[in-house]
Amino acid sequence: MVRKMHFKANENQMESIKAKLAVISKVIPANSQIVYVDFPVYENIGDLLIMKGTEQFFKDYQIIVEKRFSIANFRFTLQIPEDWIIVCQGGGNFGDLYPHFQSFRERITITYPNNRIVILPQTIHFKNELKERQSMQLLSEHADLHLFVRDQFSYDRAKHYLNHVQLSPDMAHQLYPLQKPLNGSNKIIGLFRTDDEWVEGMNSFQCDKTMDWPQLLNYWDVTTIRLMVKLFQVNRLLGNIMPLQQIWYTISDRLIIKAIHLYNDFGQVVTSRLHGHILACLLDKPNLLLDNSYGKNSSYYQAWTYTLPHATFVISEDLEGDEHASSSRTNHSDLYTPSSG
């Protein structure tokens, strides 16, 4: 009975988080004609979940997507009617850690000064203050740019420069609920970052399996993704005559299904990936969230998912030292007991 009550409470809170995405419809109303840009053509499962949630949002809120482009095939010579809204993919690449994406958004604002531009929920992170100031000042020169951010820290930074900034959860929440089989497994999977956002201390958690998103992909997955990137680049040179977006969406759906099947083999999740956490929440699966290298995960948890009975955030002793080891809800050993949900 306690477990059923936890599941119901988790469902109610997840529906509440999903409902908060409605704030975006105030700047992209129903029947708006939009151009969706910067959808991911690469292997990051988290960004693919954002893309899939974004498309679900467009469908649910009756938004008309006239054109779709990735960075690989967008042409800045494209003529876009001024009453169409340009909508940029959300995620965690707003800043100088992934400069290619930030440069793309900056060039969009310069090229299309008379279109409304909406940047879907992002986390802001600049290592260089000068680059932050230059980028944000450039964006601030656009009269109708609207930025949604995923945490209070990003909001405070953006509000210093921009007039139209609002808080919103990640677009992947629009996918809730994902279909999930009953799984009585007590096995634990650890999904830990191995990229530039990696931090030490992950080996302190005892998991039955540890991996990162790239390890989910087999040789044919990697080969297919590389081929699709090349095809998108060639398609740009050809004027985008090939229907690659539909093909890529089918491939990305298969990759997301692989991630869901992976989770379904385990009862609990420990992760330092934000969308490792969000995917577990979408599946109502008990999970423990660790931080990334610059606090993105803790900031998101504090803004949105701290209310979920199935979700726990922990500051690892290996990351912060014994005197700082703590949790926003419980200590990490509680994840491995039925009381955690």
C-alpha positions in Angstrom: 0.0 0.0 0.0 2.9 2.4 0.9 4.5 1.7 -2.5 1.2 2.4 -4.4 0.8 5.7 -2.5 4.4 6.7 -3.5 3.7 5.9 -7.1 0.5 8.0 -7.1 2.3 10.9 -5.4 5.1 10.6 -8.0 2.5 10.6 -10.8 0.7 13.7 -9.4 4.0 15.6 -9.1 5.2 14.7 -12.6 1.9 15.8 -14.1 2.3 19.1 -12.1 5.8 19.6 -13.6 4.6 18.8 -17.1 1.8 21.4 -16.7 4.3 24.1 -16.0 5.5 23.9 -19.6 2.3 25.6 -20.6 4.1 28.9 -19.9 5.8 28.5 -23.3 2.5 28.6 -25.1 2.2 32.3 -24.0 4.9 33.2 -26.5 4.2 30.4 -29.0 0.4 30.4 -29.1 -1.8 27.7 -30.7 -1.8 27.8 -34.5 1.6 29.7 -34.6 3.7 29.0 -37.6 7.2 28.1 -36.6 10.6 27.1 -37.8 12.2 24.6 -35.4 16.0 24.8 -35.5 18.9 23.1 -33.9 17.3 19.7 -33.4 20.0 17.2 -32.5 21.6 14.9 -35.1 24.0 13.1 -32.7 23.9 10.3 -30.2 23.2 12.1 -26.9 20.1 10.4 -25.6 19.2 13.4 -23.3 19.1 15.8 -26.3 17.0 13.3 -28.2 14.5 13.1 -25.3 14.3 16.9 -25.4 13.6 16.8 -29.1 10.9 14.2 -28.7 9.3 16.1 -25.9 9.5 19.3 -27.9 7.7 17.7 -30.8 5.1 16.4 -28.4 4.6 19.9 -27.1 4.1 21.2 -30.6 1.4 18.6 -31.2 -0.3 19.0 -27.8 -0.5 22.8 -28.1 -1.5 22.8 -31.8 1.6 24.6 -33.0 2.3 24.4 -36.8 5.9 23.4 -37.6 6.5 24.7 -41.1 10.2 23.7 -41.3 12.7 21.8 -39.2 16.5 22.1 -39.3 19.5 20.9 -37.5 22.7 22.9 -37.3 24.2 20.6 -39.9 21.7 21.6 -42.7 20.4 25.1 -41.8 21.2 27.7 -44.4 21.4 31.3 -43.2 20.3 32.5 -46.6 16.8 31.0 -45.8 14.0 33.5 -46.2 11.6 33.1 -43.2 8.3 35.1 -43.2 8.4 37.7 -40.4 5.2 36.4 -38.8 6.8 32.9 -38.3 8.4 32.2 -35.0 11.9 30.7 -34.9 12.1 28.2 -32.1 15.5 27.0 -30.9 16.1 23.6 -29.2 16.5 23.6 -25.5 19.1 21.7 -23.4 22.3 22.3 -21.5 24.5 23.9 -24.2 23.9 27.6 -23.6 27.3 29.0 -22.9 30.9 28.5 -23.8 31.3 24.8 -22.9 29.7 24.0 -26.3 30.5 27.1 -28.3 29.3 25.8 -31.7 25.7 25.8 -30.5 25.9 29.2 -28.8 27.4 30.7 -32.0 24.5 29.3 -34.0 21.9 31.0 -31.7 23.8 34.3 -31.9 23.9 34.2 -35.7 20.2 33.4 -35.8 19.4 36.5 -33.8 21.6 38.7 -36.1 20.2 37.2 -39.3 16.5 37.4 -38.3 16.0 40.7 -36.4 12.3 40.9 -37.3 11.1 37.4 -36.3 10.2 36.4 -32.8 12.9 34.0 -31.5 12.1 31.6 -28.7 14.9 29.6 -27.0 13.4 26.6 -25.3 14.5 25.7 -21.7 18.2 25.9 -21.3 20.8 25.8 -18.5 23.3 28.7 -18.7 27.0 28.1 -18.1 29.9 30.3 -19.1 33.4 29.7 -17.8 34.6 33.0 -19.3 32.8 36.2 -18.0 33.9 38.2 -21.0 32.3 35.7 -23.4 29.2 35.6 -21.3 28.8 39.4 -21.4 29.5 39.6 -25.1 27.1 36.8 -26.0 24.3 38.0 -23.7 24.6 41.6 -24.9 24.4 40.4 -28.5 21.2 38.5 -27.7 19.8 41.5 -25.8 19.9 43.6 -29.0 17.0 41.5 -30.5 13.7 43.1 -29.6 11.6 40.0 -29.6 13.9 37.2 -28.2 12.4 35.0 -25.4 14.7 32.8 -23.4 13.3 30.0 -21.1 15.7 28.6 -18.5 15.6 25.5 -16.3 16.8 26.8 -13.0 17.0 29.9 -10.8 20.7 30.4 -11.2 20.3 30.6 -15.0 17.3 32.9 -14.6 19.3 35.3 -12.4 22.2 35.5 -14.8 20.0 35.9 -17.9 17.7 38.5 -16.3 20.7 40.8 -15.8 20.9 41.1 -19.6 17.6 40.1 -21.2 14.0 41.5 -20.9 12.1 38.3 -21.7 13.3 35.5 -19.5 11.1 32.9 -17.8 11.6 29.7 -15.8 10.4 26.4 -17.3 11.1 22.7 -16.8 12.9 20.7 -19.4 10.9 19.9 -22.6 11.3 16.1 -22.0 8.7 16.4 -19.3 6.1 16.7 -22.1 6.5 13.0 -22.7 5.1 12.0 -19.3 3.9 9.4 -18.8 6.0 6.9 -20.7 4.7 3.4 -20.9 6.5 1.2 -18.4 6.3 -2.5 -17.6 6.1 -3.7 -14.0 9.5 -4.6 -12.8 10.2 -6.1 -9.4 14.0 -6.1 -9.9 16.2 -4.7 -7.1 19.2 -4.3 -9.5 20.7 -0.9 -9.7 22.2 0.8 -12.8 24.7 3.5 -12.6 24.7 6.0 -15.5 27.7 8.3 -15.1 29.1 11.0 -17.3 32.4 10.4 -19.0 32.6 13.7 -21.0 33.6 17.3 -20.1 30.9 17.4 -17.4 32.4 14.4 -15.6 33.3 14.6 -11.9 35.2 12.2 -9.6 33.5 10.1 -6.9 31.2 7.9 -9.0 33.0 4.7 -8.0 31.7 5.1 -4.4 28.3 3.8 -5.5 27.7 0.1 -5.7 25.8 -0.7 -8.9 25.0 -3.9 -10.7 26.0 -2.2 -14.0 27.7 1.1 -14.7 27.9 2.8 -18.1 27.3 6.1 -20.0 25.0 6.9 -22.9 27.6 6.2 -25.6 28.0 2.6 -24.4 24.4 2.0 -25.2 25.2 2.3 -28.9 26.6 -0.6 -30.9 28.8 -0.4 -34.0 25.8 0.0 -36.4 24.3 2.7 -34.3 27.5 4.7 -34.4 28.0 4.1 -38.1 24.4 5.1 -38.9 24.7 8.4 -36.8 27.9 9.3 -38.5 26.4 8.7 -41.9 23.3 10.8 -41.1 25.5 13.7 -40.0 27.3 13.6 -43.4 24.0 13.3 -45.3 22.6 16.4 -43.4 25.7 18.3 -44.4 25.5 17.2 -48.0 21.7 18.0 -48.0 22.5 21.5 -47.0 24.7 22.0 -50.0 21.9 20.5 -52.2 19.3 22.9 -50.9 17.8 20.3 -48.5 16.1 18.2 -51.2 16.3 14.9 -49.3 13.7 14.0 -46.6 16.3 13.2 -44.0 14.5 14.6 -41.0 11.8 11.9 -41.1 14.5 9.2 -41.4 16.5 10.7 -38.5 13.4 10.9 -36.3 12.8 7.2 -36.8 16.4 6.4 -35.9 16.3 8.6 -32.8 13.0 6.9 -31.7 14.9 3.6 -31.8 17.7 5.0 -29.7 15.3 6.3 -27.1 13.6 2.9 -27.0 17.0 1.3 -26.4 17.5 3.6 -23.4 14.0 2.8 -22.0 14.6 -1.0 -22.4 17.9 -0.6 -20.6 16.2 1.1 -17.6 13.4 -1.5 -17.7 16.0 -4.2 -16.8 16.7 -2.4 -13.5 14.7 -1.4 -10.5 16.7 1.7 -9.5 18.9 4.3 -11.2 22.0 6.2 -9.9 23.1 8.9 -12.4 25.1 12.0 -12.9 23.3 12.7 -16.2 20.4 15.1 -16.0 18.4 13.1 -18.5 19.4 9.9 -16.9 17.4 11.3 -14.0 14.6 12.8 -16.0 14.1 9.5 -18.0 13.9 7.6 -14.7 11.3 10.2 -13.5 9.3 9.8 -16.8 9.2 6.0 -16.0 8.3 6.6 -12.3 11.5 4.7 -11.4 13.3 5.3 -8.1 16.5 7.2 -8.8 19.4 9.0 -7.2 20.9 12.1 -8.9 24.5 13.2 -8.5 25.8 16.6 -9.7 27.7 17.3 -12.9 30.9 19.4 -13.0 29.2 22.8 -12.7 26.0 22.3 -10.7 23.5 21.8 -13.5 21.9 18.8 -11.9 21.5 20.2 -8.4 20.1 23.4 -9.8 17.5 21.5 -11.8 16.6 19.2 -8.9 16.1 22.2 -6.6 13.9 23.9 -9.1 11.6 21.1 -10.2 12.2 17.4 -9.2 12.8 17.8 -5.4 9.1 17.2 -4.8 9.2 13.7 -6.4 9.1 10.8 -3.9 11.1 8.6 -6.3 13.9 11.1 -6.7 16.8 11.8 -4.4 19.7 14.2 -4.8 23.0 13.4 -3.0 26.2 15.3 -2.6 28.8 12.6 -2.6 31.5 12.5 0.1 34.1 11.9 -2.7 33.0 15.1 -4.4 32.6 17.5 -1.5 34.5 16.0 1.5 33.1 14.4 4.6 32.1 17.6 6.3 29.9 18.6 3.3 28.3 15.2 2.5 24.6 15.7 2.6 21.4 15.1 0.7 18.4 17.3 -0.1 16.1 14.5 1.0 17.9 11.4 2.3 21.4 9.8 2.3 22.3 7.7 -0.7 22.0 4.4 1.2 18.2 5.0 1.4 17.9 4.5 -2.3 18.5 0.9 -1.9 15.7 0.3 0.5 11.9 -0.1 -0.2 11.2 3.0 1.9 12.6 5.2 -0.9 9.7 4.3 -3.2 
